[in-house]
Amino acid sequence: MRVRRIVLATCLFLVLVAVGTYLAGERLEVVVLRTVDGDGKSHDTKLWVVDHQGVPWVRVANPEREWFQRLSQNPRGELVRDGAVQQVDAWPDDTAEARTLVDRLFREKYGAVD
C-alpha cells in the first residue's frame, strides 16, 4: 500500500509539472528561431528569449540540439517575435559572466518555470 501511494504521488507530481510547463510555455513569451541546414532547408524552433541591452539571448541546455548545431554551422538566422521577423547573427558566449547574466534574466522573466 505504501509503494502504491509513492507511485501515485510521483505520477501526480509529474503530471502537475507537465501541465505547469505547458501553461507557462503558452502564457509566457515564446519566439521562433528559424535556422537553415546544410541543404538550405529552413527549420523553426520555439524557444524562450530574454533581452539584454537591446540584444536577444536564448539558451541551449544541450549543445547537441539540432537547432544549435545548425546555428553553429550557419550563424545567420531569423527570430520571429510577435509576428515580426528579425534577422540575427548568432554566436555562442560560454563565458561565466554571460551564463550568470542570462540565467538571471531568464529567472526574472520566466520565474519558477525556468
A tleap script that builds the chain and sets N, CA, C and O, in Angstrom:
source leaprc.protein.ff14SB
mol = sequence {
  NMET ARG VAL ARG ARG ILE VAL LEU ALA THR
  CYS LEU PHE LEU VAL LEU VAL ALA VAL GLY
  THR TYR LEU ALA GLY GLU ARG LEU GLU VAL
  VAL VAL LEU ARG THR VAL ASP GLY ASP GLY
  LYS SER HIE ASP THR LYS LEU TRP VAL VAL
  ASP HIE GLN GLY VAL PRO TRP VAL ARG VAL
  ALA ASN PRO GLU ARG GLU TRP PHE GLN ARG
  LEU SER GLN ASN PRO ARG GLY GLU LEU VAL
  ARG ASP GLY ALA VAL GLN GLN VAL ASP ALA
  TRP PRO ASP ASP THR ALA GLU ALA ARG THR
  LEU VAL ASP ARG LEU PHE ARG GLU LYS TYR
  GLY ALA VAL CASP
}
set mol.1.N position { 0.824 -1.192 0.000 }
set mol.1.CA position { 0.000 0.000 0.000 }
set mol.1.C position { 0.876 1.267 0.000 }
set mol.1.O position { 0.555 2.243 -0.677 }
set mol.2.N position { 1.976 1.245 0.759 }
set mol.2.CA position { 2.862 2.406 0.840 }
set mol.2.C position { 3.535 2.680 -0.506 }
set mol.2.O position { 3.633 3.834 -0.922 }
set mol.3.N position { 3.998 1.636 -1.186 }
set mol.3.CA position { 4.627 1.778 -2.501 }
set mol.3.C position { 3.615 2.351 -3.494 }
set mol.3.O position { 3.954 3.196 -4.323 }
set mol.4.N position { 2.394 1.892 -3.402 }
set mol.4.CA position { 1.335 2.390 -4.302 }
set mol.4.C position { 1.125 3.893 -4.118 }
set mol.4.O position { 0.956 4.621 -5.096 }
set mol.5.N position { 1.136 4.349 -2.887 }
set mol.5.CA position { 0.971 5.785 -2.615 }
set mol.5.C position { 2.145 6.591 -3.161 }
set mol.5.O position { 1.959 7.672 -3.719 }
set mol.6.N position { 3.335 6.067 -3.000 }
set mol.6.CA position { 4.530 6.757 -3.505 }
set mol.6.C position { 4.472 6.857 -5.023 }
set mol.6.O position { 4.766 7.910 -5.589 }
set mol.7.N position { 4.097 5.767 -5.683 }
set mol.7.CA position { 3.980 5.777 -7.145 }
set mol.7.C position { 2.901 6.754 -7.582 }
set mol.7.O position { 3.106 7.514 -8.528 }
set mol.8.N position { 1.757 6.748 -6.911 }
set mol.8.CA position { 0.670 7.667 -7.247 }
set mol.8.C position { 1.088 9.119 -7.037 }
set mol.8.O position { 0.803 9.975 -7.874 }
set mol.9.N position { 1.759 9.397 -5.931 }
set mol.9.CA position { 2.219 10.766 -5.656 }
set mol.9.C position { 3.242 11.220 -6.690 }
set mol.9.O position { 3.218 12.370 -7.127 }
set mol.10.N position { 4.131 10.328 -7.078 }
set mol.10.CA position { 5.138 10.653 -8.094 }
set mol.10.C position { 4.473 10.945 -9.431 }
set mol.10.O position { 4.831 11.912 -10.104 }
set mol.11.N position { 3.512 10.123 -9.820 }
set mol.11.CA position { 2.794 10.343 -11.084 }
set mol.11.C position { 2.041 11.670 -11.056 }
set mol.11.O position { 2.064 12.422 -12.031 }
set mol.12.N position { 1.375 11.954 -9.945 }
set mol.12.CA position { 0.641 13.214 -9.821 }
set mol.12.C position { 1.593 14.401 -9.915 }
set mol.12.O position { 1.286 15.393 -10.576 }
set mol.13.N position { 2.737 14.304 -9.262 }
set mol.13.CA position { 3.732 15.359 -9.330 }
set mol.13.C position { 4.193 15.582 -10.766 }
set mol.13.O position { 4.280 16.726 -11.212 }
set mol.14.N position { 4.489 14.512 -11.492 }
set mol.14.CA position { 4.942 14.635 -12.880 }
set mol.14.C position { 3.873 15.251 -13.771 }
set mol.14.O position { 4.184 16.047 -14.657 }
set mol.15.N position { 2.619 14.890 -13.542 }
set mol.15.CA position { 1.520 15.484 -14.323 }
set mol.15.C position { 1.423 16.976 -14.029 }
set mol.15.O position { 1.256 17.777 -14.948 }
set mol.16.N position { 1.523 17.353 -12.775 }
set mol.16.CA position { 1.460 18.776 -12.418 }
set mol.16.C position { 2.607 19.569 -13.027 }
set mol.16.O position { 2.403 20.686 -13.503 }
set mol.17.N position { 3.802 19.007 -13.017 }
set mol.17.CA position { 4.952 19.672 -13.636 }
set mol.17.C position { 4.727 19.819 -15.139 }
set mol.17.O position { 4.998 20.880 -15.702 }
set mol.18.N position { 4.240 18.776 -15.788 }
set mol.18.CA position { 3.991 18.831 -17.229 }
set mol.18.C position { 2.931 19.883 -17.562 }
set mol.18.O position { 3.110 20.661 -18.499 }
set mol.19.N position { 1.845 19.914 -16.814 }
set mol.19.CA position { 0.786 20.902 -17.061 }
set mol.19.C position { 1.312 22.316 -16.808 }
set mol.19.O position { 1.041 23.231 -17.585 }
set mol.20.N position { 2.059 22.490 -15.725 }
set mol.20.CA position { 2.627 23.804 -15.418 }
set mol.20.C position { 3.577 24.281 -16.497 }
set mol.20.O position { 3.553 25.451 -16.878 }
set mol.21.N position { 4.409 23.386 -16.987 }
set mol.21.CA position { 5.352 23.743 -18.047 }
set mol.21.C position { 4.610 24.102 -19.325 }
set mol.21.O position { 4.961 25.073 -19.995 }
set mol.22.N position { 3.592 23.330 -19.667 }
set mol.22.CA position { 2.808 23.614 -20.873 }
set mol.22.C position { 2.130 24.978 -20.754 }
set mol.22.O position { 2.209 25.796 -21.671 }
set mol.23.N position { 1.469 25.221 -19.631 }
set mol.23.CA position { 0.777 26.500 -19.456 }
set mol.23.C position { 1.750 27.667 -19.455 }
set mol.23.O position { 1.457 28.721 -20.020 }
set mol.24.N position { 2.897 27.492 -18.828 }
set mol.24.CA position { 3.894 28.563 -18.814 }
set mol.24.C position { 4.397 28.835 -20.210 }
set mol.24.O position { 4.581 29.991 -20.590 }
set mol.25.N position { 4.621 27.798 -20.972 }
set mol.25.CA position { 5.096 27.964 -22.342 }
set mol.25.C position { 4.086 28.652 -23.227 }
set mol.25.O position { 4.456 29.342 -24.177 }
set mol.26.N position { 2.817 28.472 -22.925 }
set mol.26.CA position { 1.773 29.106 -23.722 }
set mol.26.C position { 1.466 30.526 -23.251 }
set mol.26.O position { 0.977 31.336 -24.037 }
set mol.27.N position { 1.735 30.834 -22.024 }
set mol.27.CA position { 1.376 32.143 -21.469 }
set mol.27.C position { 2.548 33.120 -21.441 }
set mol.27.O position { 2.342 34.332 -21.383 }
set mol.28.N position { 3.749 32.613 -21.482 }
set mol.28.CA position { 4.926 33.469 -21.473 }
set mol.28.C position { 5.451 33.615 -22.891 }
set mol.28.O position { 5.072 32.854 -23.781 }
set mol.29.N position { 6.312 34.580 -23.098 }
set mol.29.CA position { 6.815 34.830 -24.451 }
set mol.29.C position { 7.614 33.643 -24.988 }
set mol.29.O position { 8.561 33.168 -24.361 }
set mol.30.N position { 7.212 33.194 -26.140 }
set mol.30.CA position { 7.914 32.153 -26.882 }
set mol.30.C position { 8.183 32.717 -28.270 }
set mol.30.O position { 7.279 33.251 -28.913 }
set mol.31.N position { 9.420 32.601 -28.730 }
set mol.31.CA position { 9.785 33.071 -30.062 }
set mol.31.C position { 10.083 31.872 -30.945 }
set mol.31.O position { 10.229 30.747 -30.468 }
set mol.32.N position { 10.168 32.131 -32.226 }
set mol.32.CA position { 10.581 31.096 -33.168 }
set mol.32.C position { 11.952 31.475 -33.704 }
set mol.32.O position { 12.140 32.564 -34.246 }
set mol.33.N position { 12.895 30.575 -33.548 }
set mol.33.CA position { 14.212 30.753 -34.140 }
set mol.33.C position { 14.225 29.951 -35.433 }
set mol.33.O position { 14.035 28.735 -35.420 }
set mol.34.N position { 14.447 30.626 -36.531 }
set mol.34.CA position { 14.478 29.980 -37.845 }
set mol.34.C position { 15.928 29.820 -38.269 }
set mol.34.O position { 16.648 30.804 -38.440 }
set mol.35.N position { 16.350 28.568 -38.436 }
set mol.35.CA position { 17.707 28.254 -38.861 }
set mol.35.C position { 17.652 27.497 -40.178 }
set mol.35.O position { 16.600 27.001 -40.582 }
set mol.36.N position { 18.800 27.417 -40.841 }
set mol.36.CA position { 18.878 26.748 -42.144 }
set mol.36.C position { 19.939 25.660 -42.065 }
set mol.36.O position { 21.038 25.879 -41.554 }
set mol.37.N position { 19.590 24.479 -42.582 }
set mol.37.CA position { 20.559 23.383 -42.557 }
set mol.37.C position { 21.474 23.446 -43.778 }
set mol.37.O position { 21.351 24.352 -44.603 }
set mol.38.N position { 22.382 22.492 -43.891 }
set mol.38.CA position { 23.355 22.466 -44.979 }
set mol.38.C position { 22.749 22.328 -46.355 }
set mol.38.O position { 23.377 22.686 -47.351 }
set mol.39.N position { 21.520 21.806 -46.425 }
set mol.39.CA position { 20.820 21.663 -47.704 }
set mol.39.C position { 19.969 22.881 -48.043 }
set mol.39.O position { 19.294 22.903 -49.072 }
set mol.40.N position { 19.999 23.897 -47.179 }
set mol.40.CA position { 19.217 25.104 -47.424 }
set mol.40.C position { 17.786 25.013 -46.921 }
set mol.40.O position { 16.993 25.922 -47.166 }
set mol.41.N position { 17.437 23.940 -46.223 }
set mol.41.CA position { 16.087 23.775 -45.698 }
set mol.41.C position { 15.940 24.554 -44.391 }
set mol.41.O position { 16.811 24.506 -43.523 }
set mol.42.N position { 14.832 25.266 -44.271 }
set mol.42.CA position { 14.548 26.083 -43.097 }
set mol.42.C position { 13.911 25.232 -41.999 }
set mol.42.O position { 13.096 24.352 -42.276 }
set mol.43.N position { 14.293 25.506 -40.753 }
set mol.43.CA position { 13.751 24.799 -39.587 }
set mol.43.C position { 13.336 25.831 -38.545 }
set mol.43.O position { 14.086 26.765 -38.259 }
set mol.44.N position { 12.147 25.664 -37.980 }
set mol.44.CA position { 11.650 26.547 -36.931 }
set mol.44.C position { 11.726 25.837 -35.582 }
set mol.44.O position { 11.345 24.673 -35.454 }
set mol.45.N position { 12.227 26.558 -34.578 }
set mol.45.CA position { 12.328 26.035 -33.227 }
set mol.45.C position { 11.750 27.058 -32.266 }
set mol.45.O position { 12.132 28.227 -32.301 }
set mol.46.N position { 10.828 26.629 -31.402 }
set mol.46.CA position { 10.260 27.512 -30.390 }
set mol.46.C position { 11.194 27.561 -29.186 }
set mol.46.O position { 11.640 26.533 -28.677 }
set mol.47.N position { 11.477 28.786 -28.744 }
set mol.47.CA position { 12.387 28.991 -27.617 }
set mol.47.C position { 11.917 30.149 -26.752 }
set mol.47.O position { 11.168 31.017 -27.200 }
set mol.48.N position { 12.364 30.145 -25.518 }
set mol.48.CA position { 12.218 31.320 -24.675 }
set mol.48.C position { 13.367 32.257 -24.992 }
set mol.48.O position { 14.432 31.823 -25.430 }
set mol.49.N position { 13.147 33.533 -24.771 }
set mol.49.CA position { 14.149 34.547 -25.099 }
set mol.49.C position { 14.149 35.628 -24.028 }
set mol.49.O position { 13.114 35.923 -23.429 }
set mol.50.N position { 15.309 36.212 -23.794 }
set mol.50.CA position { 15.428 37.393 -22.943 }
set mol.50.C position { 16.212 38.438 -23.723 }
set mol.50.O position { 16.881 38.125 -24.707 }
set mol.51.N position { 16.120 39.667 -23.275 }
set mol.51.CA position { 16.841 40.756 -23.924 }
set mol.51.C position { 17.807 41.392 -22.930 }
set mol.51.O position { 17.505 41.546 -21.746 }
set mol.52.N position { 18.964 41.750 -23.441 }
set mol.52.CA position { 19.942 42.497 -22.643 }
set mol.52.C position { 20.564 43.551 -23.541 }
set mol.52.O position { 21.200 43.238 -24.547 }
set mol.53.N position { 20.369 44.802 -23.157 }
set mol.53.CA position { 20.893 45.939 -23.916 }
set mol.53.C position { 20.479 45.862 -25.382 }
set mol.53.O position { 21.286 46.090 -26.284 }
set mol.54.N position { 19.213 45.537 -25.599 }
set mol.54.CA position { 18.657 45.506 -26.955 }
set mol.54.C position { 19.016 44.280 -27.776 }
set mol.54.O position { 18.684 44.214 -28.959 }
set mol.55.N position { 19.684 43.315 -27.173 }
set mol.55.CA position { 20.102 42.109 -27.893 }
set mol.55.C position { 19.344 40.910 -27.334 }
set mol.55.O position { 19.351 40.690 -26.123 }
set mol.56.N position { 18.688 40.128 -28.199 }
set mol.56.CA position { 18.003 38.926 -27.713 }
set mol.56.C position { 19.005 37.806 -27.417 }
set mol.56.O position { 19.994 37.626 -28.128 }
set mol.57.N position { 18.719 37.062 -26.348 }
set mol.57.CA position { 19.552 35.936 -25.935 }
set mol.57.C position { 18.662 34.703 -25.776 }
set mol.57.O position { 17.560 34.794 -25.236 }
set mol.58.N position { 19.139 33.566 -26.244 }
set mol.58.CA position { 18.493 32.280 -25.992 }
set mol.58.C position { 19.516 31.372 -25.329 }
set mol.58.O position { 20.716 31.644 -25.354 }
set mol.59.N position { 19.030 30.300 -24.740 }
set mol.59.CA position { 19.938 29.343 -24.084 }
set mol.59.C position { 19.745 27.967 -24.695 }
set mol.59.O position { 18.672 27.624 -25.190 }
set mol.60.N position { 20.810 27.198 -24.646 }
set mol.60.CA position { 20.736 25.800 -25.053 }
set mol.60.C position { 21.213 24.954 -23.878 }
set mol.60.O position { 22.326 25.127 -23.380 }
set mol.61.N position { 20.354 24.039 -23.445 }
set mol.61.CA position { 20.721 23.153 -22.342 }
set mol.61.C position { 21.654 22.049 -22.822 }
set mol.61.O position { 22.497 21.558 -22.071 }
set mol.62.N position { 21.491 21.671 -24.074 }
set mol.62.CA position { 22.284 20.586 -24.648 }
set mol.62.C position { 22.841 21.053 -25.989 }
set mol.62.O position { 22.076 21.217 -26.940 }
set mol.63.N position { 24.148 21.272 -26.092 }
set mol.63.CA position { 24.719 21.768 -27.347 }
set mol.63.C position { 24.586 20.795 -28.519 }
set mol.63.O position { 24.935 21.142 -29.648 }
set mol.64.N position { 24.091 19.597 -28.270 }
set mol.64.CA position { 23.852 18.639 -29.355 }
set mol.64.C position { 22.496 18.857 -30.020 }
set mol.64.O position { 22.178 18.188 -31.004 }
set mol.65.N position { 21.707 19.769 -29.506 }
set mol.65.CA position { 20.401 20.057 -30.109 }
set mol.65.C position { 20.594 20.442 -31.567 }
set mol.65.O position { 21.545 21.143 -31.914 }
set mol.66.N position { 19.691 19.982 -32.411 }
set mol.66.CA position { 19.827 20.221 -33.854 }
set mol.66.C position { 19.816 21.701 -34.192 }
set mol.66.O position { 20.599 22.137 -35.036 }
set mol.67.N position { 18.948 22.493 -33.558 }
set mol.67.CA position { 18.890 23.919 -33.877 }
set mol.67.C position { 20.222 24.593 -33.546 }
set mol.67.O position { 20.674 25.474 -34.277 }
set mol.68.N position { 20.845 24.177 -32.446 }
set mol.68.CA position { 22.118 24.776 -32.058 }
set mol.68.C position { 23.227 24.351 -33.014 }
set mol.68.O position { 24.101 25.152 -33.346 }
set mol.69.N position { 23.197 23.114 -33.451 }
set mol.69.CA position { 24.183 22.632 -34.416 }
set mol.69.C position { 24.054 23.389 -35.736 }
set mol.69.O position { 25.058 23.780 -36.332 }
set mol.70.N position { 22.806 23.596 -36.196 }
set mol.70.CA position { 22.604 24.355 -37.439 }
set mol.70.C position { 23.108 25.784 -37.287 }
set mol.70.O position { 23.756 26.317 -38.188 }
set mol.71.N position { 22.815 26.397 -36.158 }
set mol.71.CA position { 23.233 27.772 -35.918 }
set mol.71.C position { 24.751 27.870 -35.781 }
set mol.71.O position { 25.345 28.874 -36.176 }
set mol.72.N position { 25.373 26.851 -35.231 }
set mol.72.CA position { 26.834 26.828 -35.110 }
set mol.72.C position { 27.500 26.761 -36.475 }
set mol.72.O position { 28.573 27.328 -36.678 }
set mol.73.N position { 26.859 26.065 -37.411 }
set mol.73.CA position { 27.414 25.943 -38.760 }
set mol.73.C position { 27.066 27.133 -39.642 }
set mol.73.O position { 27.808 27.467 -40.566 }
set mol.74.N position { 25.937 27.770 -39.356 }
set mol.74.CA position { 25.498 28.928 -40.126 }
set mol.74.C position { 24.844 29.915 -39.157 }
set mol.74.O position { 23.657 29.781 -38.860 }
set mol.75.N position { 25.590 30.900 -38.660 }
set mol.75.CA position { 25.070 31.792 -37.614 }
set mol.75.C position { 23.985 32.762 -38.079 }
set mol.75.O position { 23.414 33.482 -37.260 }
set mol.76.N position { 23.696 32.791 -39.369 }
set mol.76.CA position { 22.602 33.649 -39.853 }
set mol.76.C position { 21.277 32.954 -39.591 }
set mol.76.O position { 21.116 31.770 -39.886 }
set mol.77.N position { 20.343 33.690 -39.042 }
set mol.77.CA position { 19.030 33.128 -38.773 }
set mol.77.C position { 18.001 34.224 -38.662 }
set mol.77.O position { 18.283 35.399 -38.897 }
set mol.78.N position { 16.810 33.821 -38.301 }
set mol.78.CA position { 15.719 34.767 -38.092 }
set mol.78.C position { 15.073 34.472 -36.755 }
set mol.78.O position { 14.934 33.317 -36.353 }
set mol.79.N position { 14.683 35.532 -36.079 }
set mol.79.CA position { 13.949 35.431 -34.835 }
set mol.79.C position { 12.565 36.002 -35.102 }
set mol.79.O position { 12.428 37.180 -35.432 }
set mol.80.N position { 11.554 35.181 -34.961 }
set mol.80.CA position { 10.172 35.614 -35.192 }
set mol.80.C position { 9.555 35.858 -33.822 }
set mol.80.O position { 9.435 34.962 -32.987 }
set mol.81.N position { 9.165 37.130 -33.632 }
set mol.81.CA position { 8.693 37.569 -32.319 }
set mol.81.C position { 7.467 38.442 -32.509 }
set mol.81.O position { 7.542 39.501 -33.133 }
set mol.82.N position { 6.340 38.002 -31.973 }
set mol.82.CA position { 5.083 38.742 -32.135 }
set mol.82.C position { 4.779 39.008 -33.601 }
set mol.82.O position { 4.248 40.064 -33.944 }
set mol.83.N position { 5.109 38.064 -34.458 }
set mol.83.CA position { 4.835 38.188 -35.881 }
set mol.83.C position { 5.885 38.968 -36.664 }
set mol.83.O position { 5.871 38.954 -37.895 }
set mol.84.N position { 6.791 39.648 -35.969 }
set mol.84.CA position { 7.845 40.412 -36.645 }
set mol.84.C position { 9.081 39.528 -36.822 }
set mol.84.O position { 9.473 38.798 -35.912 }
set mol.85.N position { 9.678 39.608 -37.995 }
set mol.85.CA position { 10.867 38.812 -38.298 }
set mol.85.C position { 12.102 39.691 -38.173 }
set mol.85.O position { 12.182 40.756 -38.785 }
set mol.86.N position { 13.063 39.240 -37.377 }
set mol.86.CA position { 14.319 39.966 -37.162 }
set mol.86.C position { 15.470 39.088 -37.639 }
set mol.86.O position { 15.618 37.948 -37.200 }
set mol.87.N position { 16.284 39.631 -38.542 }
set mol.87.CA position { 17.480 38.912 -38.972 }
set mol.87.C position { 18.490 38.930 -37.830 }
set mol.87.O position { 18.703 39.968 -37.203 }
set mol.88.N position { 19.113 37.782 -37.559 }
set mol.88.CA position { 20.092 37.712 -36.479 }
set mol.88.C position { 21.357 37.020 -36.953 }
set mol.88.O position { 21.323 36.132 -37.806 }
set mol.89.N position { 22.458 37.441 -36.388 }
set mol.89.CA position { 23.731 36.739 -36.497 }
set mol.89.C position { 24.020 36.249 -35.088 }
set mol.89.O position { 24.197 37.054 -34.174 }
set mol.90.N position { 24.067 34.950 -34.909 }
set mol.90.CA position { 24.183 34.382 -33.571 }
set mol.90.C position { 25.524 33.699 -33.377 }
set mol.90.O position { 26.080 33.110 -34.305 }
set mol.91.N position { 26.027 33.787 -32.170 }
set mol.91.CA position { 27.239 33.063 -31.823 }
set mol.91.C position { 27.180 32.760 -30.336 }
set mol.91.O position { 26.615 33.528 -29.557 }
set mol.92.N position { 27.766 31.635 -29.950 }
set mol.92.CA position { 27.720 31.265 -28.532 }
set mol.92.C position { 28.660 32.126 -27.696 }
set mol.92.O position { 29.742 32.510 -28.139 }
set mol.93.N position { 28.221 32.415 -26.486 }
set mol.93.CA position { 29.058 33.083 -25.497 }
set mol.93.C position { 29.006 32.220 -24.251 }
set mol.93.O position { 28.066 32.316 -23.461 }
set mol.94.N position { 30.003 31.388 -24.077 }
set mol.94.CA position { 30.008 30.424 -22.985 }
set mol.94.C position { 30.862 30.896 -21.812 }
set mol.94.O position { 31.367 30.078 -21.044 }
set mol.95.N position { 31.024 32.205 -21.672 }
set mol.95.CA position { 31.785 32.713 -20.536 }
set mol.95.C position { 30.940 32.623 -19.268 }
set mol.95.O position { 29.710 32.613 -19.328 }
set mol.96.N position { 31.600 32.558 -18.146 }
set mol.96.CA position { 30.895 32.505 -16.862 }
set mol.96.C position { 30.025 33.744 -16.666 }
set mol.96.O position { 28.921 33.658 -16.130 }
set mol.97.N position { 30.533 34.895 -17.104 }
set mol.97.CA position { 29.769 36.149 -16.954 }
set mol.97.C position { 28.482 36.101 -17.766 }
set mol.97.O position { 27.426 36.500 -17.276 }
set mol.98.N position { 28.561 35.619 -18.996 }
set mol.98.CA position { 27.372 35.544 -19.847 }
set mol.98.C position { 26.372 34.552 -19.278 }
set mol.98.O position { 25.174 34.834 -19.240 }
set mol.99.N position { 26.844 33.398 -18.836 }
set mol.99.CA position { 25.931 32.395 -18.263 }
set mol.99.C position { 25.218 32.945 -17.035 }
set mol.99.O position { 24.010 32.766 -16.886 }
set mol.100.N position { 25.959 33.614 -16.157 }
set mol.100.CA position { 25.361 34.185 -14.952 }
set mol.100.C position { 24.318 35.228 -15.307 }
set mol.100.O position { 23.216 35.220 -14.759 }
set mol.101.N position { 24.661 36.128 -16.223 }
set mol.101.CA position { 23.732 37.171 -16.641 }
set mol.101.C position { 22.472 36.593 -17.261 }
set mol.101.O position { 21.361 36.954 -16.872 }
set mol.102.N position { 22.643 35.698 -18.224 }
set mol.102.CA position { 21.490 35.152 -18.946 }
set mol.102.C position { 20.626 34.300 -18.017 }
set mol.102.O position { 19.399 34.359 -18.097 }
set mol.103.N position { 21.237 33.522 -17.150 }
set mol.103.CA position { 20.457 32.750 -16.180 }
set mol.103.C position { 19.618 33.664 -15.299 }
set mol.103.O position { 18.450 33.376 -15.036 }
set mol.104.N position { 20.209 34.768 -14.840 }
set mol.104.CA position { 19.466 35.726 -14.011 }
set mol.104.C position { 18.302 36.333 -14.785 }
set mol.104.O position { 17.194 36.441 -14.260 }
set mol.105.N position { 18.553 36.732 -16.041 }
set mol.105.CA position { 17.496 37.326 -16.859 }
set mol.105.C position { 16.362 36.337 -17.115 }
set mol.105.O position { 15.192 36.720 -17.100 }
set mol.106.N position { 16.698 35.078 -17.348 }
set mol.106.CA position { 15.663 34.065 -17.550 }
set mol.106.C position { 14.853 33.853 -16.273 }
set mol.106.O position { 13.630 33.732 -16.342 }
set mol.107.N position { 15.506 33.806 -15.105 }
set mol.107.CA position { 14.780 33.655 -13.838 }
set mol.107.C position { 13.841 34.834 -13.614 }
set mol.107.O position { 12.702 34.654 -13.183 }
set mol.108.N position { 14.324 36.049 -13.909 }
set mol.108.CA position { 13.490 37.240 -13.716 }
set mol.108.C position { 12.277 37.215 -14.632 }
set mol.108.O position { 11.183 37.592 -14.215 }
set mol.109.N position { 12.452 36.780 -15.863 }
set mol.109.CA position { 11.355 36.823 -16.837 }
set mol.109.C position { 10.409 35.637 -16.711 }
set mol.109.O position { 9.191 35.809 -16.761 }
set mol.110.N position { 10.952 34.442 -16.549 }
set mol.110.CA position { 10.132 33.228 -16.599 }
set mol.110.C position { 9.857 32.626 -15.220 }
set mol.110.O position { 9.062 31.693 -15.103 }
set mol.111.N position { 10.497 33.142 -14.192 }
set mol.111.CA position { 10.214 32.717 -12.830 }
set mol.111.C position { 10.508 31.254 -12.566 }
set mol.111.O position { 11.474 30.690 -13.079 }
set mol.112.N position { 9.650 30.652 -11.754 }
set mol.112.CA position { 9.867 29.287 -11.280 }
set mol.112.C position { 9.846 28.263 -12.406 }
set mol.112.O position { 10.476 27.212 -12.285 }
set mol.113.N position { 9.139 28.541 -13.497 }
set mol.113.CA position { 9.079 27.550 -14.587 }
set mol.113.C position { 10.401 27.455 -15.338 }
set mol.113.O position { 10.619 26.507 -16.091 }
set mol.114.N position { 11.286 28.434 -15.138 }
set mol.114.CA position { 12.605 28.373 -15.752 }
set mol.114.C position { 13.414 27.310 -15.052 }
set mol.114.O position { 14.571 27.081 -15.406 }
savepdb mol mol.pdb
quit
